[in-house]
Amino acid sequence: MAVVTISRELGSRGTRIAEAVGTKLGAPCIDKEVLAEMARRAGVEVEVIVEAEEKLMARAGVVSQEMRSLFSADPSRRTRPMDQKTYVEQMANAIRSLAERGSAVFIGRGSQLILEEHVSALHVHLYASPELRARRIQRRRKMADIGTARRIIHLADEQRRNWYQRFFASADWKNSRHYHLMLDTGRIPEDAAVGLIVDAAKTEPPD
């Protein structure tokens, strides 16, 4: 069974690489499927989870009354709004549950931290220089102005940094201690990156 977590910077081609790794390993790529699993476990519609995530990111504190349906399985908790701690707990439980079912490639959502103790999981971070990432975004979105692409990259990095700081006790998502492989996709071609990850995922950890 191969479990891989892939953290990626916007413009690092991380999603494409993750999908190719999943294909090579015969494993599903899991991103928003985590929200669906959270909803299944809580007995609510996935839209409830999506709204909860959006509101938690938009402001501090608690989510609205309708989010309390997340606690439908435990009547004693229905009167409590869902805070950040509870949301992360439910997200972590969903990711762990999905990892226990078989091979999977997790994209983002702090899976490298949640599955840090998973005995066979391979944790990967994909990055590239801000300028290269901006040029890729400019080409992909057919932008006339590279400055706009640079601002998009800067904003995306800031949002991810804030997400980790908010949901994971100020964890530094770019810290090498969280990863087994960190690949610069400005230097390592896409096919080579896929091959490195697949080979590492198939290799048993040393004693």
N, C-alpha and C positions, 0 to 999 in steps of 0.2 A: 504494500500500500504506500503510495506517495502522496504526501501532503506538502504543498508549497504555498508560502505566503509571499505576495509581491507588493511591495510598497513602491510607488513611482511618483516622480515629479511630472507635472503637466508638461507635455512636449518631449518626454523621454521615450515615447513609443511604448510605454509600459503595458497598456491594455492590449495592444497588438501582440507584444511578446508573450504576455500571460496567456492569451488565447491560443497562440501557437504551441506553448508549453503544454497546455491542457490537451490539445489535439495529439501531440507526440506521446503523452502519458496515458491517453485514453481517459482523462479525468475532466469533470465539469469545471468550468470557471465560475466562481461564486463571488458575486458582488451584491446586487440588490436582492438576491435570493436569501441573504441573511435577514432582511426585513420581512420577507415572506415567512421564514421560519419563526421569527419572533411573533408574528401575527398568529401563526398556527398554534404555537405553544400557549399563547395568551387567549386564544379563542376569539380573536377580533379580526376585522377586515384589515388588509395590509395598508389601506389608506390611513388608518388610524396611526399606524407606526410611522408612516412617512410624515404625517402632520406633526407627530410628536418630535421627530428628529429635527424638522424644520424650525419648530418653535423653540426647542432647546438651544439651537444654534443662534436664533434670532435675539434671544434675550436670556438674562439670568433668571434663576428662580424656578418656578414650576410651570407645568403645562395646564391647559384648560380642563374644565370639568369632564368633557367627553373622553379625555385620555385616561380617566380613572377606570374605564372599562377594561384596561389592561390587567386589572386585578380581579377579573370576574371569577377566577378559580379560587380566590381566597376572599370570602365576604368580609373578613375583618380588616382587609386593606382597601376596600373600595372607597372609603372616605379620605384616603390619603392621595394627594396628587403625585404624579410621577416626577421625581426630580432627576438630576443628572446621574447620581449614583445608581439609582434603580434602573435607569435606561441602559447604562453601561453594563450592569449586571445581567440584564436580559439579553443584550447584544452578545455578551461574552458566552452566556449559556447556549445561545443559538449557534454561535460559531463552533463551540466545542462539540455540540451535538452533531453538526454537519461534518466535522472532522472525524468523528468516530464512525461514520457510515462507510468510509472508504476513501479512495484517492480523490483529491480535490486541489484546485488551484484557487486560493483566496486572493482577491484583489482589494487591497486597502482595508479600511474600517478597523485599523489597529489590530489586525489579525496576528501580526508578528509579535505583539505584546501579549495578546490573549492566549496564543498558543506557544508562548515562550518555553513552557515546560513540556510540551509535546515531544515525546522521545524521538520521533522520526521526522518531524517537520523541518523543512528547509526554508530559511527566511532570506529573502532577496530584496535588495533595494536598487532601483534603476534611476539613474540621474544623467544629467548632461549640463553643459554650461548654460547660463541664462540666455546668452546671445543666440546660441544654436537652437535652443528650445523656442525662442521668440521667432526665429526664421522659419522653423517648422510650422508653428502656429500660423504665421503669416501666409505661408504657402497653402496650408490645409484649408484655411478659411478665406483664401483669396483676398487678403487685405492689401490695400494700397500703401498703408503706413506702418512701418516696422515699429514705430513708437507705440501704437495701439497694442500690438502684440507683446511688446515689452511690459506694458502696464498689466495686461492679462496674466502674464507669467508671474509678475510681482504679486498681484492680488491672489492668485491661486496658491502661491507659496505661503502667503500670509494667512490665508484661510485654513490651510492644512496645519500650519504651525499652531494656530489658535485652537483648532479642533483637538489636537493632541494635548495641548496645555489644559484645555477645558475638561476633556473626558478622561484623560489619563494622568492626572496629577502632575502636570507640567513636563511630561515626557518629551524628550528631544527626538523627534521622528527620524532625524538624519544621523543620529549617533550610531557609530559602527558596532557598538556592543549588542545592538538588537538584531544583527544580521550575520549570516554565514557568507553571503556573497554581496558585494556592492559593485555594480557594473556601470561604467560610463558609456552610454550608448552613443556618445559623440566619438568614441574611439573604438568600441567593440561593435562590429556590424550586427544587425538584427539577427541573422541566421546563426552567427557565432554565439550570440547571447543566449538564444534559445537552446543551442546545443550544450553550452556550459551548464545551464540550469537543469536541463533534462538529465545530463550525465551525473550531476551532483545529487539530484533527487533520487536517482536509481542506486546510488552508492550507499552502502550501510555505514553508519557512523563508526569510527574506530573505537576500540575498547579503551 
